[in-house]
Amino acid sequence: MPRTRTGRAIGDIARQQARGEITTEQAAALTEALRDRQRQALYRAALDTAARPARPVQVRLIGTRADVAAVLVALDEVTTLTAVSDPRPARGDAGLVRVYATAARRFPLSGGGR
């Protein structure tokens, strides 16, 4: 099974620690730095993939009026709500409502793992 460059480097660090060339603390710090770099590269790749224009997502929310309203407010903070239906009674559940919303990602992307 092929290993990644980071995996080989972590193996080298473990062998250096076993030979006594570096301390346990140094090995842990080096390993954590390599894993952090690998994680950051993964985040950058995900953001590059997500930077393509995205289609709106249609969401159906079912719950009490207060819960649905809270989720809509949270969605509005992180996306752009382009359409929200009026609350309708949920099928079979007394007191619950269902709302349909269309959410589009705000563009350009901001924030991230950095």
The first five atom37 places (N, CA, C, CB, O) and aatype in JSON, in Angstrom:
{
  "aatype": [12, 14, 1, 16, 1, 16, 7, 1, 0, 9, 7, 3, 9, 0, 1, 5, 5, 0, 1, 7, 6, 9, 16, 16, 6, 5, 0, 0, 0, 10, 16, 6, 0, 10, 1, 3, 1, 5, 1, 5, 0, 10, 18, 1, 0, 0, 10, 3, 16, 0, 0, 1, 14, 0, 1, 14, 19, 5, 19, 1, 10, 9, 7, 16, 1, 0, 3, 19, 0, 0, 19, 10, 19, 0, 10, 3, 6, 19, 16, 16, 10, 16, 0, 19, 15, 3, 14, 1, 14, 0, 1, 7, 3, 0, 7, 10, 19, 1, 19, 18, 0, 16, 0, 0, 1, 1, 13, 14, 10, 15, 7, 7, 7, 1],
  "atom_mask": [
    [1, 1, 1, 1, 1],
    [1, 1, 1, 1, 1],
    [1, 1, 1, 1, 1],
    [1, 1, 1, 1, 1],
    [1, 1, 1, 1, 1],
    [1, 1, 1, 1, 1],
    [1, 1, 1, 0, 1],
    [1, 1, 1, 1, 1],
    [1, 1, 1, 1, 1],
    [1, 1, 1, 1, 1],
    [1, 1, 1, 0, 1],
    [1, 1, 1, 1, 1],
    [1, 1, 1, 1, 1],
    [1, 1, 1, 1, 1],
    [1, 1, 1, 1, 1],
    [1, 1, 1, 1, 1],
    [1, 1, 1, 1, 1],
    [1, 1, 1, 1, 1],
    [1, 1, 1, 1, 1],
    [1, 1, 1, 0, 1],
    [1, 1, 1, 1, 1],
    [1, 1, 1, 1, 1],
    [1, 1, 1, 1, 1],
    [1, 1, 1, 1, 1],
    [1, 1, 1, 1, 1],
    [1, 1, 1, 1, 1],
    [1, 1, 1, 1, 1],
    [1, 1, 1, 1, 1],
    [1, 1, 1, 1, 1],
    [1, 1, 1, 1, 1],
    [1, 1, 1, 1, 1],
    [1, 1, 1, 1, 1],
    [1, 1, 1, 1, 1],
    [1, 1, 1, 1, 1],
    [1, 1, 1, 1, 1],
    [1, 1, 1, 1, 1],
    [1, 1, 1, 1, 1],
    [1, 1, 1, 1, 1],
    [1, 1, 1, 1, 1],
    [1, 1, 1, 1, 1],
    [1, 1, 1, 1, 1],
    [1, 1, 1, 1, 1],
    [1, 1, 1, 1, 1],
    [1, 1, 1, 1, 1],
    [1, 1, 1, 1, 1],
    [1, 1, 1, 1, 1],
    [1, 1, 1, 1, 1],
    [1, 1, 1, 1, 1],
    [1, 1, 1, 1, 1],
    [1, 1, 1, 1, 1],
    [1, 1, 1, 1, 1],
    [1, 1, 1, 1, 1],
    [1, 1, 1, 1, 1],
    [1, 1, 1, 1, 1],
    [1, 1, 1, 1, 1],
    [1, 1, 1, 1, 1],
    [1, 1, 1, 1, 1],
    [1, 1, 1, 1, 1],
    [1, 1, 1, 1, 1],
    [1, 1, 1, 1, 1],
    [1, 1, 1, 1, 1],
    [1, 1, 1, 1, 1],
    [1, 1, 1, 0, 1],
    [1, 1, 1, 1, 1],
    [1, 1, 1, 1, 1],
    [1, 1, 1, 1, 1],
    [1, 1, 1, 1, 1],
    [1, 1, 1, 1, 1],
    [1, 1, 1, 1, 1],
    [1, 1, 1, 1, 1],
    [1, 1, 1, 1, 1],
    [1, 1, 1, 1, 1],
    [1, 1, 1, 1, 1],
    [1, 1, 1, 1, 1],
    [1, 1, 1, 1, 1],
    [1, 1, 1, 1, 1],
    [1, 1, 1, 1, 1],
    [1, 1, 1, 1, 1],
    [1, 1, 1, 1, 1],
    [1, 1, 1, 1, 1],
    [1, 1, 1, 1, 1],
    [1, 1, 1, 1, 1],
    [1, 1, 1, 1, 1],
    [1, 1, 1, 1, 1],
    [1, 1, 1, 1, 1],
    [1, 1, 1, 1, 1],
    [1, 1, 1, 1, 1],
    [1, 1, 1, 1, 1],
    [1, 1, 1, 1, 1],
    [1, 1, 1, 1, 1],
    [1, 1, 1, 1, 1],
    [1, 1, 1, 0, 1],
    [1, 1, 1, 1, 1],
    [1, 1, 1, 1, 1],
    [1, 1, 1, 0, 1],
    [1, 1, 1, 1, 1],
    [1, 1, 1, 1, 1],
    [1, 1, 1, 1, 1],
    [1, 1, 1, 1, 1],
    [1, 1, 1, 1, 1],
    [1, 1, 1, 1, 1],
    [1, 1, 1, 1, 1],
    [1, 1, 1, 1, 1],
    [1, 1, 1, 1, 1],
    [1, 1, 1, 1, 1],
    [1, 1, 1, 1, 1],
    [1, 1, 1, 1, 1],
    [1, 1, 1, 1, 1],
    [1, 1, 1, 1, 1],
    [1, 1, 1, 1, 1],
    [1, 1, 1, 0, 1],
    [1, 1, 1, 0, 1],
    [1, 1, 1, 0, 1],
    [1, 1, 1, 1, 1]
  ],
  "atom_positions": [
    [[0.84, -1.17, 0.0], [0.0, 0.0, 0.0], [0.89, 1.24, 0.0], [-0.96, -0.01, 1.21], [1.74, 1.38, 0.88]],
    [[0.72, 2.15, -0.97], [1.56, 3.34, -1.01], [1.25, 4.28, 0.15], [1.39, 4.08, -2.34], [0.09, 4.44, 0.55]],
    [[2.28, 4.89, 0.66], [2.11, 5.83, 1.76], [2.32, 7.23, 1.25], [3.08, 5.51, 2.91], [2.97, 7.44, 0.22]],
    [[1.79, 8.19, 1.96], [1.96, 9.58, 1.58], [3.33, 10.06, 2.04], [0.85, 10.46, 2.18], [3.99, 9.42, 2.85]],
    [[3.73, 11.2, 1.5], [4.99, 11.8, 1.9], [4.97, 12.12, 3.4], [5.27, 13.09, 1.08], [5.97, 11.94, 4.1]],
    [[3.82, 12.59, 3.88], [3.69, 12.9, 5.3], [3.8, 11.64, 6.14], [2.36, 13.62, 5.59], [4.43, 11.64, 7.2]],
    [[3.18, 10.55, 5.68], [3.27, 9.28, 6.41], [4.69, 8.76, 6.5], [0.0, 0.0, 0.0], [5.1, 8.25, 7.54]],
    [[5.44, 8.89, 5.41], [6.85, 8.47, 5.44], [7.65, 9.34, 6.4], [7.47, 8.53, 4.02], [8.51, 8.84, 7.12]],
    [[7.37, 10.66, 6.4], [8.09, 11.56, 7.3], [7.78, 11.24, 8.76], [7.74, 13.03, 6.99], [8.67, 11.29, 9.61]],
    [[6.53, 10.91, 9.06], [6.17, 10.55, 10.43], [6.86, 9.25, 10.82], [4.63, 10.4, 10.57], [7.3, 9.1, 11.96]],
    [[6.96, 8.3, 9.89], [7.7, 7.06, 10.17], [9.16, 7.33, 10.44], [0.0, 0.0, 0.0], [9.75, 6.7, 11.33]],
    [[9.77, 8.25, 9.69], [11.17, 8.63, 9.92], [11.34, 9.24, 11.31], [11.64, 9.62, 8.85], [12.32, 8.96, 12.0]],
    [[10.38, 10.07, 11.7], [10.45, 10.69, 13.04], [10.37, 9.61, 14.11], [9.31, 11.73, 13.23], [11.11, 9.67, 15.1]],
    [[9.49, 8.64, 13.95], [9.36, 7.56, 14.94], [10.65, 6.74, 15.02], [8.18, 6.64, 14.58], [11.07, 6.35, 16.11]],
    [[11.29, 6.49, 13.87], [12.55, 5.74, 13.9], [13.66, 6.55, 14.57], [12.98, 5.36, 12.46], [14.46, 5.99, 15.32]],
    [[13.7, 7.87, 14.33], [14.71, 8.7, 14.99], [14.5, 8.71, 16.49], [14.66, 10.14, 14.44], [15.46, 8.7, 17.26]],
    [[13.23, 8.72, 16.91], [12.95, 8.69, 18.35], [13.38, 7.35, 18.94], [11.45, 8.94, 18.61], [13.94, 7.3, 20.03]],
    [[13.12, 6.26, 18.22], [13.48, 4.93, 18.72], [14.99, 4.78, 18.85], [12.93, 3.85, 17.8], [15.48, 4.09, 19.74]],
    [[15.74, 5.44, 17.95], [17.21, 5.38, 18.01], [17.77, 6.34, 19.05], [17.81, 5.69, 16.64], [18.97, 6.31, 19.34]],
    [[16.93, 7.19, 19.61], [17.38, 8.14, 20.63], [17.97, 9.42, 20.05], [0.0, 0.0, 0.0], [18.62, 10.18, 20.76]],
    [[17.74, 9.67, 18.76], [18.29, 10.87, 18.13], [17.47, 12.11, 18.49], [18.32, 10.7, 16.61], [18.01, 13.22, 18.5]],
    [[16.19, 11.93, 18.79], [15.35, 13.05, 19.22], [14.52, 12.6, 20.41], [14.43, 13.56, 18.05], [14.3, 11.4, 20.6]],
    [[14.06, 13.56, 21.19], [13.27, 13.22, 22.39], [11.81, 12.96, 22.01], [13.36, 14.37, 23.43], [11.39, 13.23, 20.88]],
    [[11.07, 12.44, 22.95], [9.64, 12.18, 22.74], [8.89, 13.47, 22.46], [9.03, 11.47, 23.96], [8.01, 13.51, 21.59]],
    [[9.23, 14.53, 23.2], [8.56, 15.82, 23.0], [8.85, 16.38, 21.61], [8.99, 16.82, 24.08], [7.95, 16.91, 20.95]],
    [[10.1, 16.27, 21.17], [10.45, 16.74, 19.84], [9.71, 15.95, 18.76], [11.97, 16.65, 19.62], [9.21, 16.52, 17.79]],
    [[9.64, 14.64, 18.94], [8.93, 13.79, 17.98], [7.45, 14.16, 17.92], [9.09, 12.31, 18.35], [6.87, 14.23, 16.84]],
    [[6.86, 14.39, 19.09], [5.44, 14.76, 19.12], [5.21, 16.1, 18.43], [4.92, 14.82, 20.56], [4.24, 16.26, 17.69]],
    [[6.09, 17.07, 18.66], [5.95, 18.39, 18.04], [6.12, 18.32, 16.53], [6.97, 19.36, 18.63], [5.36, 18.94, 15.79]],
    [[7.12, 17.55, 16.08], [7.34, 17.41, 14.64], [6.16, 16.7, 13.96], [8.64, 16.64, 14.37], [5.72, 17.1, 12.88]],
    [[5.66, 15.65, 14.6], [4.54, 14.9, 14.05], [3.29, 15.78, 13.97], [4.25, 13.65, 14.9], [2.58, 15.77, 12.97]],
    [[3.04, 16.54, 15.03], [1.87, 17.43, 15.04], [1.99, 18.51, 13.95], [1.71, 18.1, 16.42], [1.0, 18.85, 13.31]],
    [[3.19, 19.03, 13.75], [3.39, 20.04, 12.71], [3.12, 19.45, 11.32], [4.82, 20.62, 12.77], [2.51, 20.1, 10.47]],
    [[3.58, 18.22, 11.08], [3.33, 17.58, 9.8], [1.85, 17.32, 9.58], [4.11, 16.27, 9.71], [1.32, 17.55, 8.5]],
    [[1.18, 16.83, 10.62], [-0.26, 16.57, 10.49], [-1.04, 17.87, 10.3], [-0.79, 15.82, 11.74], [-2.03, 17.9, 9.56]],
    [[-0.61, 18.94, 10.95], [-1.28, 20.23, 10.78], [-1.11, 20.73, 9.35], [-0.71, 21.27, 11.78], [-2.07, 21.23, 8.75]],
    [[0.09, 20.59, 8.79], [0.31, 21.0, 7.39], [-0.54, 20.17, 6.44], [1.8, 20.85, 7.02], [-1.1, 20.7, 5.47]],
    [[-0.64, 18.87, 6.71], [-1.46, 18.0, 5.87], [-2.94, 18.4, 5.97], [-1.27, 16.52, 6.28], [-3.64, 18.41, 4.96]],
    [[-3.4, 18.73, 7.18], [-4.78, 19.16, 7.39], [-5.06, 20.46, 6.64], [-5.07, 19.34, 8.88], [-6.11, 20.61, 6.02]],
    [[-4.11, 21.41, 6.7], [-4.28, 22.69, 6.01], [-4.34, 22.49, 4.49], [-3.13, 23.65, 6.38], [-5.12, 23.16, 3.81]],
    [[-3.53, 21.58, 3.98], [-3.57, 21.29, 2.54], [-4.92, 20.7, 2.15], [-2.43, 20.33, 2.15], [-5.45, 21.0, 1.08]],
    [[-5.47, 19.85, 3.01], [-6.78, 19.28, 2.75], [-7.86, 20.36, 2.75], [-7.11, 18.2, 3.79], [-8.74, 20.35, 1.9]],
    [[-7.78, 21.3, 3.71], [-8.75, 22.4, 3.77], [-8.66, 23.27, 2.51], [-8.52, 23.26, 5.03], [-9.67, 23.65, 1.93]],
    [[-7.42, 23.58, 2.09], [-7.26, 24.41, 0.89], [-7.83, 23.71, -0.34], [-5.77, 24.73, 0.66], [-8.47, 24.35, -1.17]],
    [[-7.61, 22.41, -0.45], [-8.15, 21.66, -1.58], [-9.67, 21.66, -1.55], [-7.62, 20.22, -1.58], [-10.32, 21.79, -2.59]],
    [[-10.25, 21.52, -0.36], [-11.71, 21.54, -0.24], [-12.26, 22.9, -0.62], [-12.15, 21.18, 1.18], [-13.29, 22.99, -1.29]],
    [[-11.58, 23.97, -0.2], [-12.04, 25.32, -0.55], [-11.91, 25.57, -2.05], [-11.25, 26.37, 0.23], [-12.77, 26.23, -2.64]],
    [[-10.84, 25.07, -2.66], [-10.69, 25.23, -4.11], [-11.82, 24.52, -4.84], [-9.33, 24.68, -4.57], [-12.35, 25.02, -5.84]],
    [[-12.19, 23.34, -4.36], [-13.28, 22.6, -4.97], [-14.61, 23.33, -4.75], [-13.35, 21.18, -4.4], [-15.44, 23.39, -5.66]],
    [[-14.8, 23.88, -3.56], [-16.05, 24.56, -3.23], [-16.16, 25.93, -3.88], [-16.18, 24.69, -1.74], [-17.25, 26.51, -3.89]],
    [[-15.08, 26.46, -4.43], [-15.11, 27.79, -5.01], [-15.87, 27.83, -6.33], [-13.71, 28.29, -5.23], [-16.19, 28.9, -6.84]],
    [[-16.17, 26.68, -6.88], [-16.96, 26.63, -8.1], [-18.38, 27.12, -7.8], [-16.98, 25.2, -8.71], [-18.87, 26.93, -6.68]],
    [[-19.03, 27.74, -8.77], [-20.39, 28.21, -8.52], [-21.29, 27.06, -8.06], [-20.97, 28.87, -9.78], [-21.32, 25.99, -8.68]],
    [[-22.01, 27.29, -7.0], [-22.87, 26.26, -6.44], [-24.33, 26.56, -6.74], [-22.65, 26.12, -4.93], [-24.74, 27.72, -6.83]],
    [[-25.09, 25.52, -6.89], [-26.52, 25.67, -7.11], [-27.21, 25.83, -5.75], [-27.1, 24.46, -7.9], [-26.72, 25.34, -4.73]],
    [[-28.35, 26.5, -5.74], [-29.08, 26.64, -4.48], [-29.54, 25.27, -3.95], [-30.3, 27.56, -4.66], [-29.73, 24.32, -4.71]],
    [[-29.7, 25.21, -2.65], [-30.14, 23.99, -1.99], [-31.54, 24.22, -1.44], [-29.14, 23.56, -0.86], [-31.8, 25.26, -0.82]],
    [[-32.43, 23.27, -1.66], [-33.77, 23.37, -1.11], [-33.83, 22.55, 0.16], [-34.83, 22.9, -2.14], [-33.4, 21.4, 0.2]],
    [[-34.38, 23.17, 1.21], [-34.41, 22.56, 2.54], [-35.85, 22.53, 3.03], [-33.5, 23.34, 3.53], [-36.6, 23.49, 2.84]],
    [[-36.23, 21.42, 3.66], [-37.54, 21.33, 4.31], [-37.29, 21.25, 5.81], [-38.35, 20.07, 3.79], [-36.59, 20.36, 6.28]],
    [[-37.86, 22.16, 6.53], [-37.71, 22.2, 7.99], [-39.04, 21.81, 8.62], [-37.26, 23.62, 8.48], [-40.09, 22.32, 8.24]],
    [[-39.0, 20.9, 9.58], [-40.19, 20.46, 10.28], [-39.92, 20.59, 11.77], [-40.59, 19.0, 9.89], [-38.92, 20.07, 12.27]],
    [[-40.81, 21.28, 12.49], [-40.66, 21.44, 13.92], [-41.66, 22.45, 14.44], [0.0, 0.0, 0.0], [-42.58, 22.86, 13.73]],
    [[-41.46, 22.86, 15.67], [-42.33, 23.9, 16.22], [-42.0, 25.21, 15.53], [-42.16, 24.02, 17.76], [-40.92, 25.36, 14.95]],
    [[-42.92, 26.16, 15.59], [-42.68, 27.45, 14.94], [-41.39, 28.1, 15.45], [-43.88, 28.39, 15.17], [-40.62, 28.65, 14.67]],
    [[-41.17, 28.03, 16.76], [-39.98, 28.67, 17.35], [-38.7, 27.99, 16.86], [-40.06, 28.62, 18.89], [-37.73, 28.67, 16.53]],
    [[-38.69, 26.66, 16.81], [-37.5, 25.93, 16.36], [-37.21, 26.2, 14.89], [-37.67, 24.43, 16.59], [-36.06, 26.42, 14.51]],
    [[-38.24, 26.19, 14.07], [-38.06, 26.45, 12.64], [-37.55, 27.87, 12.43], [-39.38, 26.23, 11.87], [-36.67, 28.11, 11.6]],
    [[-38.11, 28.82, 13.18], [-37.66, 30.22, 13.06], [-36.2, 30.35, 13.46], [-38.54, 31.14, 13.93], [-35.45, 31.08, 12.82]],
    [[-35.79, 29.65, 14.52], [-34.39, 29.72, 14.96], [-33.44, 29.16, 13.91], [-34.21, 28.96, 16.28], [-32.37, 29.72, 13.67]],
    [[-33.83, 28.06, 13.27], [-32.98, 27.48, 12.23], [-32.93, 28.39, 11.01], [-33.51, 26.08, 11.83], [-31.87, 28.53, 10.39]],
    [[-34.05, 29.02, 10.67], [-34.05, 29.94, 9.53], [-33.14, 31.14, 9.79], [-35.46, 30.43, 9.24], [-32.44, 31.59, 8.88]],
    [[-33.14, 31.65, 11.02], [-32.25, 32.76, 11.36], [-30.79, 32.32, 11.23], [-32.54, 33.27, 12.79], [-29.97, 33.06, 10.7]],
    [[-30.48, 31.12, 11.73], [-29.1, 30.62, 11.62], [-28.7, 30.4, 10.17], [-28.95, 29.3, 12.41], [-27.58, 30.73, 9.78]],
    [[-29.61, 29.86, 9.37], [-29.32, 29.67, 7.94], [-29.1, 31.0, 7.24], [-30.45, 28.91, 7.26], [-28.23, 31.12, 6.38]],
    [[-29.88, 31.99, 7.62], [-29.75, 33.31, 6.99], [-28.41, 33.96, 7.32], [-30.88, 34.22, 7.42], [-27.91, 34.77, 6.54]],
    [[-27.82, 33.61, 8.46], [-26.52, 34.17, 8.83], [-25.39, 33.59, 7.99], [-26.25, 33.92, 10.3], [-24.4, 34.28, 7.74]],
    [[-25.51, 32.35, 7.56], [-24.41, 31.7, 6.84], [-24.67, 31.52, 5.36], [-24.13, 30.38, 7.45], [-23.74, 31.23, 4.6]],
    [[-25.92, 31.68, 4.92], [-26.26, 31.56, 3.51], [-27.16, 32.73, 3.12], [-26.95, 30.2, 3.2], [-27.49, 33.57, 3.95]],
    [[-27.53, 32.76, 1.87], [-28.51, 33.72, 1.4], [-29.8, 32.95, 1.13], [-28.02, 34.47, 0.11], [-29.85, 32.09, 0.25]],
    [[-30.84, 33.27, 1.9], [-32.13, 32.62, 1.69], [-32.84, 33.33, 0.55], [-32.99, 32.63, 2.99], [-33.19, 34.51, 0.67]],
    [[-33.06, 32.62, -0.54], [-33.69, 33.24, -1.7], [-35.19, 33.05, -1.71], [-33.09, 32.69, -2.97], [-35.9, 33.8, -2.37]],
    [[-35.7, 32.06, -0.99], [-37.14, 31.84, -0.91], [-37.46, 31.09, 0.37], [-37.66, 31.05, -2.15], [-36.76, 30.16, 0.75]],
    [[-38.54, 31.51, 1.03], [-39.02, 30.84, 2.23], [-40.54, 30.77, 2.13], [-38.57, 31.6, 3.54], [-41.2, 31.78, 1.9]],
    [[-41.08, 29.56, 2.3], [-42.53, 29.4, 2.19], [-43.2, 29.8, 3.5], [-42.9, 27.95, 1.82], [-42.54, 29.96, 4.53]],
    [[-44.51, 29.95, 3.45], [-45.28, 30.18, 4.67], [-45.33, 28.88, 5.46], [-46.72, 30.68, 4.34], [-45.28, 27.8, 4.86]],
    [[-45.41, 28.95, 6.79], [-45.51, 27.73, 7.59], [-46.83, 27.0, 7.29], [-45.41, 28.05, 9.11], [-47.9, 27.62, 7.22]],
    [[-46.74, 25.7, 7.11], [-47.91, 24.85, 6.88], [-47.92, 23.77, 7.94], [-47.92, 24.24, 5.43], [-46.85, 23.36, 8.41]],
    [[-49.08, 23.29, 8.32], [-49.11, 22.21, 9.32], [-48.39, 20.97, 8.8], [-50.58, 21.86, 9.69], [-48.54, 20.6, 7.64]],
    [[-47.62, 20.35, 9.66], [-46.92, 19.11, 9.29], [-47.92, 17.96, 9.3], [-45.73, 18.82, 10.27], [-48.86, 17.94, 10.09]],
    [[-47.71, 17.03, 8.42], [-48.64, 15.9, 8.31], [-48.52, 14.99, 9.53], [-48.37, 15.1, 7.02], [-47.43, 14.54, 9.87]],
    [[-49.63, 14.73, 10.16], [-49.67, 13.75, 11.24], [-49.22, 14.23, 12.6], [0.0, 0.0, 0.0], [-49.51, 13.57, 13.6]],
    [[-48.51, 15.36, 12.69], [-48.02, 15.82, 13.99], [-48.73, 17.12, 14.36], [-46.49, 16.03, 13.96], [-48.63, 18.12, 13.66]],
    [[-49.44, 17.08, 15.46], [-50.16, 18.27, 15.92], [-49.16, 19.27, 16.5], [-51.24, 17.9, 16.97], [-48.29, 18.9, 17.28]],
    [[-49.3, 20.52, 16.11], [-48.45, 21.57, 16.66], [-47.16, 21.8, 15.89], [0.0, 0.0, 0.0], [-46.46, 22.78, 16.14]],
    [[-46.82, 20.92, 14.97], [-45.6, 21.1, 14.19], [-45.94, 21.73, 12.84], [-44.88, 19.76, 13.99], [-47.02, 21.53, 12.29]],
    [[-44.98, 22.48, 12.33], [-45.15, 23.1, 11.01], [-44.01, 22.67, 10.11], [-45.21, 24.65, 11.13], [-42.98, 22.18, 10.58]],
    [[-44.22, 22.85, 8.81], [-43.14, 22.6, 7.86], [-42.97, 23.85, 7.01], [-43.44, 21.34, 6.96], [-43.93, 24.51, 6.62]],
    [[-41.72, 24.15, 6.73], [-41.36, 25.32, 5.93], [-40.33, 24.87, 4.9], [-40.8, 26.5, 6.83], [-39.4, 24.12, 5.22]],
    [[-40.5, 25.33, 3.68], [-39.55, 25.05, 2.62], [-38.73, 26.3, 2.36], [-40.28, 24.57, 1.31], [-39.28, 27.4, 2.25]],
    [[-37.42, 26.15, 2.28], [-36.54, 27.3, 2.05], [-35.53, 26.94, 0.97], [-35.81, 27.72, 3.37], [-35.13, 25.78, 0.83]],
    [[-35.11, 27.95, 0.22], [-34.06, 27.79, -0.78], [-32.88, 28.63, -0.33], [-34.55, 28.2, -2.22], [-33.0, 29.84, -0.16]],
    [[-31.74, 27.98, -0.13], [-30.55, 28.66, 0.37], [-29.44, 28.59, -0.67], [-30.08, 28.03, 1.7], [-29.19, 27.54, -1.27]],
    [[-28.78, 29.71, -0.88], [-27.65, 29.77, -1.8], [-26.42, 30.22, -1.02], [-27.93, 30.75, -3.01], [-26.51, 31.06, -0.12]],
    [[-25.28, 29.64, -1.37], [-24.04, 29.99, -0.68], [-23.63, 31.41, -1.05], [-22.9, 29.0, -1.04], [-23.75, 31.84, -2.2]],
    [[-23.18, 32.13, -0.06], [-22.66, 33.47, -0.32], [-21.35, 33.35, -1.06], [-22.48, 34.28, 0.99], [-20.53, 32.48, -0.73]],
    [[-21.13, 34.18, -2.05], [-19.93, 34.09, -2.85], [-19.29, 35.45, -2.88], [-20.23, 33.59, -4.27], [-20.03, 36.41, -3.03]],
    [[-18.02, 35.63, -2.76], [-17.01, 34.58, -2.65], [-16.97, 34.01, -1.24], [-15.64, 35.12, -3.04], [-17.47, 34.61, -0.29]],
    [[-16.35, 32.85, -1.14], [-16.2, 32.23, 0.17], [-15.32, 33.09, 1.05], [-15.62, 30.81, 0.03], [-14.36, 33.71, 0.58]],
    [[-15.64, 33.11, 2.32], [-14.79, 33.84, 3.26], [-14.55, 32.94, 4.45], [-15.45, 35.19, 3.7], [-15.3, 32.0, 4.7]],
    [[-13.5, 33.23, 5.18], [-13.16, 32.43, 6.33], [-12.38, 31.2, 5.92], [0.0, 0.0, 0.0], [-11.75, 31.19, 4.86]],
    [[-12.42, 30.18, 6.73], [-11.73, 28.94, 6.41], [-10.87, 28.49, 7.56], [0.0, 0.0, 0.0], [-10.98, 29.0, 8.68]],
    [[-10.03, 27.53, 7.3], [-9.23, 26.92, 8.35], [-7.96, 27.66, 8.71], [0.0, 0.0, 0.0], [-7.22, 27.2, 9.58]],
    [[-7.7, 28.78, 8.08], [-6.44, 29.46, 8.37], [-6.53, 30.34, 9.56], [-6.0, 30.26, 7.2], [-5.55, 30.99, 9.93]]
  ]
}
